[in-house]
């Protein structure tokens, strides 16, 4: 299998007629993602690369549903409404691509999703890929590139950086190690699905034999992964690479989530905690495939 | 997080009905005298800066008389804290303190809720309080849909051992504070201390509120200049960079100065990362090699070539850097030749005098590297382009070697020179600039390659001269993507007839000043 998305998932695109929405719909369709509907209020009756466009999520669900996943490409200030609309219509997974979504909006979406047993990836995510099956969002840029960089296999990837999601997966592919699913959880301070939620899904996924994590300074995501391991809730081999070793405290480095507040969320505290529970923490991206191959050959898998 | 000063934060509290000490902000010793006179009681003077621990550096002082207030203000205004000169002191009535409490609100990324923290002990940082008096601290995750109810706040206060009338007055402050936090999209807020005076009144004696960067657009009334997380006010160059970012939504341009001064003898480099994680990985790689960063910069999210051009010009406004280092994750989804063209235009105009190592791995990296190699052959310094398989560590080594080859020469910042445009040039506006065609030169052009080089396909030939094939309005609205391909083609292969002018407001004055 894979996690979150596969070739059968029925996908909708909100904001499908916008600049990004259109380009990324083409990428997803070219890759093989089962895009069945798009929504832009006021544009019903048109189509984007053969995908029918509807005015609202309710209408999309009625006419093209059921819908498993909605990929959201609306401006940041409209994201909250779009996400609530998707959840209300019955969608159980959203991929929120836009950057700069206000944090209280994210908290509200999260609160609303919890009540309906829905989940979301992002905001500020490049998306996710189950190689050979489906891509959501904009990761890979073009279908042929996504096919070249990401190959089906047994390594799960979860990353707080979009570029590093691609880089790690590419280096794994180069080393002959394919991926089950690769997830960019998003760079913001609060994201719908953070590292611990992703690795818990990898734990249950039969295809996934080991996981690679790209963490950053700030937030408690990596520490919470360590808690899961300590509590026996994540048992597969884990390789982690943490960015921001040289970052100074109190200053944000690009990603809204990448800030050390006091002693919390520092590089050292994350690495120490991960090592304590037996995670293979590496210092360079080139070490990732090397350690992964060793783990694979070591018969640990 | 866009931080507010204490006096700004307190104003919001007052509007919400939380009592604050009587007083105002003073910009001069005479102001301080006047305010102290108005208050007519002993006062406290507090420098308005973002750092904590003001008392330890003489940033909080008391005065019994207006004359004393003037004298103290004289010492405080003009104090240097980090790279920031104090220009305001808050002059307030001195409170007769009976007890101090702590109230804070943070956003918890694990629970995905705001969390209100209350402590019946105040004064120092909450981490120390929690360590020394664990039973005095209590916290409560707030439901963002329902808000904070009175009874919830009351229980929160009760859990710290407080009873009696304070169980009415303290929770009321908490509920009001959450109201302020929610109304202003606070990323964090802290009243420390919340003071109970000898006459049993509650005052917010200090307050720090930081607004969520991403919600600043909802609060123009706050007048926030640069919605970015800094631990100090932005530098003039950061302000220039922020204006560029604000005016161009295409991609992200994040710029942060890391050094107050760049001495000639030290190994500082200009840093241009791409993508949050990739930038951080690359930063770690160069720092591990013993370099220092003059700045941190991130141009990513599919930025226009014009945005990368402006970023490079801003980075190159830092004197004495020894090299220009650009590197991202290595496997970018965006088409990398846009960044390459932005850098080519900037490096060429600047006649780059320090070596560059440019790692542009990702979609179309081969073309990006080729653009750098083809067009930067004839500038004074050497620029090398690399792709995804060349790791940041290797690129940092190359930087080191090239700087050595360049004899550790320091970058000299050149004045900004506006392009010379013939009066009769054919011109139209682009999204953030203006493009000029000197048609008199087009007569000698053999290839007319500018038209096919234009990827958005908005140029056509009219009597052998390139003109817009769409309306000027469409071009300005963004149909011209400012990819710079036509200008670069014409400059290096033909008659140098095309000029794309991409102004950076304030940069000219800035560079003149640092000279």
Interface residues (C-beta under 8 A of the other chain):
Chain A: X76 X77 X99 X100 X101 X102 X103 X104 X106 X107 X108 X110 X111 X112 X126 X138 X139 X140 X141 X142 X145 X149 X159 X160 X161 X162 X163 X164 X166 X167 X169 X170 X187 X189 X190 X191 X194 X214 X216 X217 X219 X220 X221 X224 X241 X243 X244 X245 X246 X247 X248 X249 X250 X251 X252 X253 X254 X255 X256 X257 X258 X259 X262 X263 X284 X285 X286
Chain B: X1 X107 X109 X110 X112 X113 X114 X125 X127 X143 X144 X145 X182 X185 X187 X212 X213 X214 X215 X217 X218 X228 X229 X230 X231 X252 X254 X256 X258 X273 X274 X275 X276 X277 X278 X279 X280 X281 X283 X284 X285 X287 X288 X296 X298 X300 X301 X328 X329 X330 X331 X332 X333 X334 X335 X361 X362 X363 X388 X391 X392 X393
